[in-house]
Amino acid sequence: MDLNHRRLCRQIYSLLPLATRAPTQGVTSYRSGLNGRTPMRTGPDATLDPMPSFDVVSEVDHQEVRNAVDQAQRELSTRFDFKNTNSTIEQNDLALTLRSNSEDRLRALRQVLEERLVKRGVSLKGLEYGKVEEAASSTVRQTATIAVGISSDKAREINRMIKEKGPKGVSSQTQGDQVRVTGKKRDHLQSVIALLKEADLAIPLQFTNFRD
């Protein structure tokens, strides 16, 4: 009876699909993350988890720029020293044109604009002025552009700074108009952020897309 039973078991086992009776090469394990325990595969067929990283970007809130320009225009309409000076600020997204009847009033106009931008949280590091030009009706004008994105030259400077002064094991790579920073430890990434905040790079920087 025992012999017949063993033969029957072998027959049933042989009819099962190979995937159901072959031993698995990978084992499911768990790692701790910000959202609790996350399953991951280990073994020959496992996929490596991405290393912690973040992006260095240079961006601006377009709505806050509009708010700053609107507030500056209202101030111009109420200040006595701008009365009858034809002082205006024309906006085309992040390109601004400042007009007034003299270079002296134009300098004052720039000051009003900058004060309003700062109050709305817009960094002046990205503000670039053009040359003062003569305009119609005995006025002068000047363009002002708020730059966004990290240029290739600035990206190289950031990459070089991270390589020379950042913690060991941290790497960075230019991706379009931003820089991706990768490291094995979150503390190392925080050190890079502190390094870049202290550096005088002449452009506003933000740190986004954190991945653990």
RAJOLIN-V93295 format. One record per residue. N is the residue number from 0. RES is the residue in one small letter. SS is DSSP state (2 for helix, 1 for strand, 0 for the rest). PSI is psi in whole degrees, 0 to 359 (NA if undefined). OMEGA is omega in radians with two decimals (none if undefined). Layout:
n=N res=RES ss=SS psi=PSI omega=OMEGA
n=N res=RES ss=SS psi=PSI omega=OMEGA
This chain:
n=0 res=m ss=0 psi=319 omega=3.13
n=1 res=d ss=2 psi=322 omega=-3.14
n=2 res=l ss=2 psi=316 omega=3.11
n=3 res=n ss=2 psi=324 omega=-3.14
n=4 res=h ss=2 psi=319 omega=3.12
n=5 res=r ss=2 psi=321 omega=3.10
n=6 res=r ss=2 psi=319 omega=-3.14
n=7 res=l ss=2 psi=319 omega=3.12
n=8 res=c ss=2 psi=319 omega=3.13
n=9 res=r ss=2 psi=324 omega=3.13
n=10 res=q ss=2 psi=317 omega=-3.14
n=11 res=i ss=2 psi=318 omega=-3.13
n=12 res=y ss=2 psi=322 omega=-3.11
n=13 res=s ss=2 psi=339 omega=3.13
n=14 res=l ss=2 psi=347 omega=-3.12
n=15 res=l ss=0 psi=147 omega=3.08
n=16 res=p ss=0 psi=150 omega=-3.07
n=17 res=l ss=2 psi=322 omega=-3.07
n=18 res=a ss=2 psi=332 omega=-3.08
n=19 res=t ss=2 psi=341 omega=-3.10
n=20 res=r ss=2 psi=355 omega=3.09
n=21 res=a ss=0 psi=142 omega=3.12
n=22 res=p ss=0 psi=141 omega=-3.13
n=23 res=t ss=0 psi=143 omega=-3.14
n=24 res=q ss=0 psi=330 omega=-3.13
n=25 res=g ss=0 psi=151 omega=-3.14
n=26 res=v ss=1 psi=136 omega=3.12
n=27 res=t ss=1 psi=125 omega=3.06
n=28 res=s ss=1 psi=185 omega=-3.07
n=29 res=y ss=1 psi=147 omega=3.03
n=30 res=r ss=1 psi=154 omega=-3.14
n=31 res=s ss=1 psi=137 omega=3.12
n=32 res=g ss=1 psi=185 omega=-3.13
n=33 res=l ss=0 psi=334 omega=-3.09
n=34 res=n ss=0 psi=23 omega=3.12
n=35 res=g ss=1 psi=201 omega=-3.10
n=36 res=r ss=1 psi=126 omega=-3.08
n=37 res=t ss=1 psi=125 omega=3.13
n=38 res=p ss=1 psi=145 omega=3.04
n=39 res=m ss=1 psi=156 omega=-3.12
n=40 res=r ss=1 psi=141 omega=3.00
n=41 res=t ss=1 psi=157 omega=-3.12
n=42 res=g ss=0 psi=185 omega=-3.07
n=43 res=p ss=0 psi=330 omega=-3.10
n=44 res=d ss=0 psi=15 omega=-3.09
n=45 res=a ss=0 psi=150 omega=3.06
n=46 res=t ss=0 psi=129 omega=-3.11
n=47 res=l ss=0 psi=136 omega=3.08
n=48 res=d ss=0 psi=145 omega=3.11
n=49 res=p ss=0 psi=148 omega=3.12
n=50 res=m ss=0 psi=157 omega=3.07
n=51 res=p ss=1 psi=142 omega=-3.10
n=52 res=s ss=1 psi=168 omega=2.99
n=53 res=f ss=1 psi=167 omega=-3.14
n=54 res=d ss=1 psi=138 omega=3.00
n=55 res=v ss=1 psi=121 omega=-3.09
n=56 res=v ss=1 psi=166 omega=3.03
n=57 res=s ss=0 psi=101 omega=-3.03
n=58 res=e ss=0 psi=171 omega=3.11
n=59 res=v ss=0 psi=147 omega=3.10
n=60 res=d ss=0 psi=108 omega=-3.07
n=61 res=h ss=2 psi=324 omega=-3.14
n=62 res=q ss=2 psi=321 omega=3.13
n=63 res=e ss=2 psi=328 omega=3.05
n=64 res=v ss=2 psi=315 omega=3.11
n=65 res=r ss=2 psi=319 omega=3.13
n=66 res=n ss=2 psi=319 omega=-3.13
n=67 res=a ss=2 psi=317 omega=3.13
n=68 res=v ss=2 psi=317 omega=3.12
n=69 res=d ss=2 psi=317 omega=3.14
n=70 res=q ss=2 psi=323 omega=3.09
n=71 res=a ss=2 psi=319 omega=3.12
n=72 res=q ss=2 psi=319 omega=3.13
n=73 res=r ss=2 psi=323 omega=3.12
n=74 res=e ss=2 psi=321 omega=3.13
n=75 res=l ss=2 psi=324 omega=-3.08
n=76 res=s ss=2 psi=345 omega=-3.09
n=77 res=t ss=2 psi=345 omega=-3.10
n=78 res=r ss=0 psi=133 omega=-3.09
n=79 res=f ss=2 psi=325 omega=-3.07
n=80 res=d ss=2 psi=351 omega=3.07
n=81 res=f ss=2 psi=3 omega=-3.12
n=82 res=k ss=0 psi=133 omega=3.12
n=83 res=n ss=0 psi=30 omega=3.11
n=84 res=t ss=0 psi=359 omega=-3.11
n=85 res=n ss=0 psi=38 omega=-3.11
n=86 res=s ss=0 psi=124 omega=-3.13
n=87 res=t ss=1 psi=162 omega=3.01
n=88 res=i ss=1 psi=113 omega=3.09
n=89 res=e ss=1 psi=136 omega=-3.07
n=90 res=q ss=1 psi=134 omega=2.99
n=91 res=n ss=1 psi=86 omega=-3.04
n=92 res=d ss=0 psi=249 omega=-3.12
n=93 res=l ss=0 psi=12 omega=3.06
n=94 res=a ss=1 psi=124 omega=-3.08
n=95 res=l ss=1 psi=145 omega=3.05
n=96 res=t ss=1 psi=120 omega=-3.13
n=97 res=l ss=1 psi=135 omega=-3.13
n=98 res=r ss=1 psi=144 omega=3.03
n=99 res=s ss=1 psi=178 omega=-3.05
n=100 res=n ss=0 psi=357 omega=3.10
n=101 res=s ss=0 psi=162 omega=3.12
n=102 res=e ss=2 psi=330 omega=3.10
n=103 res=d ss=2 psi=314 omega=3.13
n=104 res=r ss=2 psi=332 omega=3.10
n=105 res=l ss=2 psi=320 omega=3.07
n=106 res=r ss=2 psi=319 omega=3.10
n=107 res=a ss=2 psi=324 omega=3.11
n=108 res=l ss=2 psi=319 omega=3.09
n=109 res=r ss=2 psi=320 omega=-3.13
n=110 res=q ss=2 psi=318 omega=3.10
n=111 res=v ss=2 psi=314 omega=-3.13
n=112 res=l ss=2 psi=313 omega=-3.09
n=113 res=e ss=2 psi=320 omega=3.12
n=114 res=e ss=2 psi=319 omega=-3.14
n=115 res=r ss=2 psi=323 omega=3.09
n=116 res=l ss=2 psi=315 omega=3.14
n=117 res=v ss=2 psi=317 omega=-3.14
n=118 res=k ss=2 psi=334 omega=3.11
n=119 res=r ss=0 psi=7 omega=3.08
n=120 res=g ss=0 psi=18 omega=3.12
n=121 res=v ss=0 psi=121 omega=-3.11
n=122 res=s ss=0 psi=140 omega=3.10
n=123 res=l ss=2 psi=353 omega=3.14
n=124 res=k ss=2 psi=332 omega=3.14
n=125 res=g ss=2 psi=5 omega=-3.08
n=126 res=l ss=1 psi=121 omega=-3.11
n=127 res=e ss=1 psi=126 omega=-3.12
n=128 res=y ss=1 psi=145 omega=3.01
n=129 res=g ss=0 psi=189 omega=-3.14
n=130 res=k ss=0 psi=151 omega=3.03
n=131 res=v ss=0 psi=129 omega=-3.09
n=132 res=e ss=1 psi=152 omega=3.02
n=133 res=e ss=1 psi=143 omega=-3.11
n=134 res=a ss=1 psi=183 omega=-3.08
n=135 res=a ss=0 psi=159 omega=3.07
n=136 res=s ss=0 psi=41 omega=3.07
n=137 res=s ss=0 psi=41 omega=3.10
n=138 res=t ss=1 psi=168 omega=3.04
n=139 res=v ss=1 psi=155 omega=-3.12
n=140 res=r ss=1 psi=161 omega=3.12
n=141 res=q ss=1 psi=136 omega=3.11
n=142 res=t ss=1 psi=150 omega=3.07
n=143 res=a ss=1 psi=128 omega=-3.11
n=144 res=t ss=1 psi=135 omega=3.06
n=145 res=i ss=1 psi=108 omega=-3.07
n=146 res=a ss=0 psi=144 omega=3.05
n=147 res=v ss=0 psi=159 omega=-3.12
n=148 res=g ss=0 psi=155 omega=3.12
n=149 res=i ss=0 psi=120 omega=3.14
n=150 res=s ss=0 psi=165 omega=-3.13
n=151 res=s ss=2 psi=323 omega=3.12
n=152 res=d ss=2 psi=316 omega=3.12
n=153 res=k ss=2 psi=323 omega=3.11
n=154 res=a ss=2 psi=318 omega=3.09
n=155 res=r ss=2 psi=321 omega=3.12
n=156 res=e ss=2 psi=318 omega=3.11
n=157 res=i ss=2 psi=314 omega=3.13
n=158 res=n ss=2 psi=318 omega=3.14
n=159 res=r ss=2 psi=320 omega=3.13
n=160 res=m ss=2 psi=318 omega=3.12
n=161 res=i ss=2 psi=320 omega=-3.14
n=162 res=k ss=2 psi=320 omega=-3.05
n=163 res=e ss=2 psi=325 omega=-3.00
n=164 res=k ss=2 psi=349 omega=-3.11
n=165 res=g ss=0 psi=167 omega=3.12
n=166 res=p ss=0 psi=153 omega=3.08
n=167 res=k ss=0 psi=145 omega=-3.14
n=168 res=g ss=0 psi=355 omega=3.10
n=169 res=v ss=0 psi=134 omega=3.11
n=170 res=s ss=1 psi=160 omega=3.13
n=171 res=s ss=1 psi=155 omega=-3.10
n=172 res=q ss=1 psi=135 omega=3.10
n=173 res=t ss=1 psi=131 omega=3.08
n=174 res=q ss=1 psi=95 omega=-3.10
n=175 res=g ss=0 psi=238 omega=3.14
n=176 res=d ss=0 psi=27 omega=3.07
n=177 res=q ss=1 psi=173 omega=-3.11
n=178 res=v ss=1 psi=128 omega=3.09
n=179 res=r ss=1 psi=126 omega=3.13
n=180 res=v ss=1 psi=131 omega=-3.08
n=181 res=t ss=1 psi=141 omega=3.11
n=182 res=g ss=1 psi=165 omega=-3.11
n=183 res=k ss=0 psi=332 omega=-3.07
n=184 res=k ss=0 psi=142 omega=3.13
n=185 res=r ss=2 psi=325 omega=3.12
n=186 res=d ss=2 psi=324 omega=3.11
n=187 res=h ss=2 psi=322 omega=3.12
n=188 res=l ss=2 psi=322 omega=3.09
n=189 res=q ss=2 psi=325 omega=3.11
n=190 res=s ss=2 psi=322 omega=3.11
n=191 res=v ss=2 psi=319 omega=3.11
n=192 res=i ss=2 psi=315 omega=3.11
n=193 res=a ss=2 psi=321 omega=3.12
n=194 res=l ss=2 psi=314 omega=-3.10
n=195 res=l ss=2 psi=328 omega=3.10
n=196 res=k ss=2 psi=324 omega=-3.12
n=197 res=e ss=2 psi=337 omega=-3.10
n=198 res=a ss=0 psi=147 omega=3.09
n=199 res=d ss=0 psi=87 omega=-3.08
n=200 res=l ss=0 psi=358 omega=3.04
n=201 res=a ss=0 psi=12 omega=3.03
n=202 res=i ss=0 psi=150 omega=3.08
n=203 res=p ss=0 psi=139 omega=3.14
n=204 res=l ss=0 psi=143 omega=2.99
n=205 res=q ss=1 psi=158 omega=-3.06
n=206 res=f ss=1 psi=115 omega=-2.96
n=207 res=t ss=1 psi=177 omega=3.02
n=208 res=n ss=1 psi=49 omega=3.11
n=209 res=f ss=1 psi=135 omega=3.10
n=210 res=r ss=1 psi=127 omega=3.10
n=211 res=d ss=0 psi=NA omega=none
